[in-house]
Amino acid sequence: MNVPQKPQRSMTHAVQSATLADVLERILDKGLVIAGDIKIKIVDIELLTIQIRLLVCSVDKAREMGIDWWSANPYLNPKLAAGALTENDLNARVARLEEALQAPQPLAVPTEKGASLA
């Protein structure tokens, strides 16, 4: 008896793999956004809402998207830190100090009533 045979099907597998460096490069190049909300309710009364937004991308990609908050943050940008002196500021300060050393001022001498003589 002749039984019709089913054609053999071969199973194909994708053998494409990526290293961690490839995946990281792709994520930094394209960007990855993770968003989520956590809400805690009891009897339809919302007690707590936490919104989580996470963006993972390269600095260049972030600037393309218009995100560059770190450049205006004095904690992350030492040029903007309060009291940060530039090279010109330091040179001017040294010049003032050297000038003050060239022409010394008389010392103040305290008197009996707390006034000083110059």
Backbone hydrogen bonds in HBPLUS format (Angstrom, degrees):
<---DONOR---> <-ACCEPTOR-->    atom                        ^
c    i                          cat <-CA-CA->   ^        H-A-AA   ^      H-
h    n   atom  resd res      DA  || num        DHA   H-A  angle D-A-AA Bond
n    s   type  num  typ     dist DA aas  dist angle  dist       angle   num
A0022-ASP N   A0019-THR O   3.08 MM   3  5.18 118.7  2.48  96.8 111.4     1
A0023-VAL N   A0019-THR O   3.06 MM   4  6.43 161.8  2.10 155.0 159.4     2
A0024-LEU N   A0020-LEU O   2.89 MM   4  6.06 165.5  1.91 152.0 156.3     3
A0025-GLU N   A0021-ALA O   2.90 MM   4  6.00 157.1  1.95 144.4 150.9     4
A0026-ARG N   A0022-ASP O   2.97 MM   4  6.16 155.5  2.03 145.6 152.2     5
A0027-ILE N   A0023-VAL O   2.91 MM   4  6.18 157.0  1.96 150.7 157.0     6
A0028-LEU N   A0024-LEU O   2.91 MM   4  6.10 167.2  1.93 153.1 156.4     7
A0029-ASP N   A0025-GLU O   2.92 MM   4  5.96 147.5  2.03 141.4 150.6     8
A0030-LYS N   A0026-ARG O   2.96 MM   4  6.00 167.7  1.97 149.7 152.9     9
A0031-GLY N   A0027-ILE O   2.61 MM   4  5.07 144.1  1.73 136.6 149.6    10
A0058-SER N   A0028-LEU O   3.08 MM  30  4.73 148.4  2.18 132.0 122.8    11
A0032-LEU N   A0056-VAL O   2.81 MM  24  5.05 136.6  2.00 139.4 152.6    12
A0056-VAL N   A0032-LEU O   2.79 MM  24  5.05 165.6  1.81 153.1 158.2    13
A0034-ILE N   A0054-LEU O   2.80 MM  20  5.02 163.9  1.83 150.8 155.9    14
A0054-LEU N   A0034-ILE O   2.78 MM  20  5.02 154.7  1.84 156.1 162.1    15
A0036-GLY N   A0052-ILE O   2.86 MM  16  5.12 151.4  1.94 151.2 153.0    16
A0052-ILE N   A0036-GLY O   2.74 MM  16  5.12 176.3  1.74 166.4 165.9    17
A0038-ILE N   A0050-ILE O   2.79 MM  12  5.02 157.9  1.84 149.7 156.7    18
A0050-ILE N   A0038-ILE O   2.76 MM  12  5.02 160.9  1.80 150.9 157.3    19
A0040-ILE N   A0048-LEU O   2.81 MM   8  5.12 160.7  1.85 153.6 157.0    20
A0047-LEU N   A0040-ILE O   2.77 MM   7  5.61 157.4  1.82 157.6 165.5    21
A0048-LEU N   A0040-ILE O   3.34 MM   8  5.12 157.2  2.39 136.0 139.0    22
A0042-ILE N   A0045-ILE O   3.03 MM   3  5.28 158.6  2.07 139.8 142.8    23
A0045-ILE N   A0042-ILE O   2.96 MM   3  5.28 145.9  2.08 109.0 119.6    24
A0062-ALA N   A0058-SER O   2.94 MM   4  6.19 156.6  1.99 149.1 156.0    25
A0063-ARG N   A0059-VAL O   2.93 MM   4  6.20 157.3  1.98 150.1 155.7    26
A0064-GLU N   A0060-ASP O   3.00 MM   4  6.28 148.2  2.10 143.5 152.4    27
A0065-MET N   A0061-LYS O   3.08 MM   4  6.39 141.6  2.24 141.6 151.5    28
A0065-MET N   A0062-ALA O   3.08 MM   3  5.08 123.5  2.41  93.8 108.3    29
A0067-ILE N   A0062-ALA O   2.82 MM   5  5.09 164.6  1.84 149.4 144.2    30
A0066-GLY N   A0063-ARG O   3.03 MM   3  4.88 153.2  2.11  97.8 106.2    31
A0071-SER N   A0068-ASP O   3.17 MM   3  5.85 153.9  2.25 115.9 122.3    32
A0072-ALA N   A0069-TRP O   3.31 MM   3  5.69 150.3  2.40 107.5 115.0    33
A0073-ASN N   A0070-TRP O   3.42 MM   3  5.07 161.2  2.46  94.5  99.9    34
A0076-LEU N   A0073-ASN O   3.11 MM   3  5.48 131.2  2.35 107.7 119.4    35
A0077-ASN N   A0073-ASN O   2.86 MM   4  5.91 139.5  2.02 154.2 167.4    36
A0080-LEU N   A0077-ASN O   2.98 MM   3  5.71 153.9  2.05 123.1 129.9    37
A0081-ALA N   A0078-PRO O   3.33 MM   3  5.04 154.8  2.40  95.0 102.3    38
A0084-ALA N   A0081-ALA O   3.03 MM   3  5.32 158.5  2.08 131.1 129.3    39
A0090-LEU N   A0086-THR O   3.03 MM   4  6.34 160.7  2.06 153.1 157.9    40
A0091-ASN N   A0087-GLU O   2.93 MM   4  6.16 157.8  1.98 148.8 154.9    41
A0092-ALA N   A0088-ASN O   2.99 MM   4  6.17 158.9  2.03 148.1 153.3    42
A0093-ARG N   A0089-ASP O   2.96 MM   4  6.17 153.3  2.03 145.6 153.4    43
A0094-VAL N   A0090-LEU O   2.95 MM   4  6.19 159.3  1.99 151.4 156.2    44
A0095-ALA N   A0091-ASN O   2.99 MM   4  6.18 156.0  2.05 145.0 151.8    45
A0096-ARG N   A0092-ALA O   2.99 MM   4  6.27 153.9  2.06 146.1 152.5    46
A0097-LEU N   A0093-ARG O   3.00 MM   4  6.27 157.6  2.06 148.1 154.3    47
A0098-GLU N   A0094-VAL O   2.88 MM   4  6.11 159.9  1.92 152.2 157.6    48
A0099-GLU N   A0095-ALA O   2.95 MM   4  6.08 151.1  2.03 143.3 151.4    49
A0100-ALA N   A0096-ARG O   2.94 MM   4  6.16 150.2  2.03 143.9 151.9    50
A0101-LEU N   A0097-LEU O   3.02 MM   4  6.31 143.0  2.16 142.5 152.2    51
A0102-GLN N   A0098-GLU O   3.16 MM   4  6.40 139.6  2.33 140.1 149.9    52
A0103-ALA N   A0099-GLU O   3.37 MM   4  6.69 147.8  2.48 145.7 152.2    53
A0109-VAL N   A0117-LEU O   3.37 MM   8  5.44 157.2  2.43 138.5 144.0    54
A0117-LEU N   A0109-VAL O   3.13 MM   8  5.44 155.4  2.19 139.3 144.7    55
A0111-THR N   A0115-ALA O   2.87 MM   4  5.54 145.7  1.98 166.3 177.2    56
A0114-GLY N   A0111-THR O   3.35 MM   3  5.49 165.2  2.37 108.6 111.1    57
